Amino acid sequence: MSNTELKATFNTAPALYEDVRPGYPAELIRDVIDLSGLEDNNRVLEIGCGTGKATRPFAERRYELVCLDIGADLIAVARESLKEFPNVSFVTEAFEEWEPEGKFNLIISATAFHWVDPKVRYLKASEVLKSNGFLAIFSNQHVRKDEGFFAESQRLYDKYYVPLTTNRPTHATDFPGVEAFQDPIKRVYPWTQAYSSEQYIKLLGTYSGHIALSEENKRLLFEGITNLIETKYNGRITKYYEAVLDLRQRR
């Protein structure tokens, strides 16, 4: 399955994505706003808005938001969830093909920038931003634990999970257009979330690699994980995250 096909898998489960995908730490959002010097009525572009997990805190602050996503069903959920905010508009289109109207003070992309064509992502971002504007890339990263549930569940992944693509680095120094930005400000925000077995299986069902598994492998993997949580962890586990921010100012 190609990256283009894989990134389209998110649109198959918009309600599930909205229900169980985590948002982002309030401290991270505050840092993006403070460090970028965002002011009232400034324009913000969001690349890959999904169901609006990262959109809401910016919408609540009344910035003018233009939100892009290739998933029409994802955008439908976001539009309904954020319907009380007239300052937010949605466009069902890939960033690579989208034609902007005017420039933006800030671009945000939450767990989505790695899906943008690497030949385009920084180059077009620099063209869309105003002079001295900012690009904020952030995501929730899983913190691997070499003991307990996550170590034990690895045996199930070794048996049933077949990675469908190679790693897609979000940040690098050699992508076209990256030279248009100053050196990044990088920050990490550790946090945790408890999940029941049902909630955790729902969460896994929103990840592109899991969605794209064969139905048989997915069933066996999910059944094995559910059984492990229920029998050895009293039906509940804690997942460790690090929200990672990469903030760059346009030269």
N, C-alpha and C positions, 0 to 999 in steps of 0.2 A: 504494500500500500504506500503510495507516494505521500509526501508531506502535505500536498494540496488536498488529497483525499482525507488524510488523517485529521487535519485541522477542521474539516467540515463535520467530523463526528460529533462535536459538541452540540450542534444544532438538533441532534436526535433526542436529546434529553433535557430540554430547557427547564421544565418544572422541577426536575430532580436537581439540576444545577443550582437553581434559585433556592431550593430547600436546604441543601446540605453543604454547598461549597462555602468555605469561610470567607469573611471579609478581611480587612487589613487593620493593623493596630492604629488606634487614634493618634498615637505619637508619631507614627510614620506620616500620616496625612498632614498633621500640624507642621512637621519638618518640611515637607514638600512646599506647603504654602508659605511658611516663614522664610525658608532659604531662597525661594524663587522670588520673593518680594511681591507676591500676587496681590493685586488691589481690587477693590470693588469694581464690578462690571468688566473685568478683564476677560479675555476670550481663552477658553481651554478646549483643546482637542483631545478626545480619548480614542486611542487605537485599540480595537478589540474589546468593546464594552461588555460583551456577554449579556447577562441579565441585569447588569448595573451594580454589581457588588462594590466596585470602587467609585462609581458615579455619584452615589447618593451624598457622601460627605461634601463633595464639591457643589452639587446641586443645592444643598441646604444653605450654602454660603452665598448663593445667588450669582455665581459666576455664569457667564454665557458659555454653555457647553454644546459642542458638536460631537456626537458619539458615533463611531463607525464600528460595524461588525458585518461579517459575511453571512451570519445566521439570521434569517428572517424570523424564525420562531424565537430565538433568543431575544432579539430586539422587541418582539411583541410582548414578551414578559417584562422587559425593562421599561417599555413605554407605559404599560399598565401600572407597574410598581411606582413609577415616577411621574404619573400624570398630573400631580398637583404642582409641578414645577414647569412653568411656561418658558423658563430660561434654558431648557434642555431640548435639543432636537436630535433625531436619529437618522442615520443614513445606512442603508443596507448595501454596503460596497466594501471591497478590499481597499486598504490604504494605498496599495500599489496603483490602482486604477482611478482612485478618487481624484476629482478636480476641485481644489479648495476655492472658496470665495473669501479673499482677504487672508491676513496672517494672524497668528495666535501668540499669546504671551507665554503659554505653557502647553506642552504636550504630555499627557500621561498615558501609560500603557501598563496594565496590571496583568501579569502572567499571560501576556499575549505577544510581546514584541519579538520573541524568538520565532514566531510563525511568519513574520514579514520577511520577504525576500531579502537576503543579506546584501545584495547589490543595490537595494533601494532604501532600506530602513533608515540609515543615518543621513544619506544624501537627501532624500525627500523631506525628512524631518527638519533638516537645516534650512531647506527652501521654504517650508511652511511657517517656520517660526519668525517672529519679529527679531530685529537686532537685539542681542543680549537676552533673548527669551530662553526658556529652560525646557529640557527634556527629562522627564521623571519616569524611569523604568523600575518597576518593583514587582515582587512575587513572593509567594509563600513557599519556602523550601522545606522539604522533609528533613529532619535531623535524624540520621540513622543511629539506631541503638543496637549495639552488638550483644545484647542480652534481652531476656524476657520475650514478649510477644513478637516483636519485630524480627528478632533473630530466629525464633521458631517458625514464623510464617515464611521465612526465606526458602525453606525446604519446599513449600508448596509452590512458590514462584519458580524455583528451579525445575519443578516438574511440569507445570502447566502454563507458565507465562513465557511467550516468545516475543521479545522486543521487535517492533516493526520498523523502527527507524534508528539511525544513529543519533547521538546527542546533538542538540542544536544550540550552540552557545548564544546567549543573549548579548553579552558584552564582549568586546574585543577591541584591539587597537588597530586592526588592519582592514576593517570594513570600509568601503568607499563612503566618503563624506564624514567619517569620524573626526577627521582633522579640522572640521568646521567648528568643533566643540572644544571647550577647555577641559582640562583634566577633571575627572568626575569626583564628586563627593559621594563616598560610599558609607552606608550605615546599616547595622543589623539590629533587629528587634526580636528577641526570643519570646515565644509564648507557647501555651499549651491548650489543647482542647480534648475533653473527654467524650468518648463515643460509646454507645451501646453497640452490640454486634449488628443490629439492624441499621443503625445510622452509619456505621463504618462501611458496610457493604454498599449502601446508597452512595456514600462518598466515592468509593472505588469505581462505582458505575458512572461517574462523571469524568473520569480520566480517559483521555483519548486511546491510550494503549490498551486499557481494559475494555472499552467499548468495542474496539476492533478485534478482540479475540474471537476465535471460533466459539459458537454457542456451547459446545461440549466442554472446551477448556475453561470457559468463563464459569459454567455451572460447577465444575469440579473445584476450581480455585475458590469460588465464593462459598461453596459448601464446606470446604476444608477450613477456611478462615473463620466462618461462623462457628463451626464445631470447636475450634481451638479457643476462641474467645469465651464461649459458653462453658466449656468443660474445665479450662485451666485458669481463666481470668475473671470468673464470677460475672460474666456477661458484659464486662465493661473494660475498656482500655483507655490509656491517655496517649495522644499523639503529640510529639514535640515538633514545633515549627520554628523556623527563623524567617521572618519577613526581611527581605533584602532590598535595599534602595540603592539605585545608581542614578545620580542626579547630575546632569551636564548642562552648562550654560553655553549658548551659541556665541561664538566669537564676534 
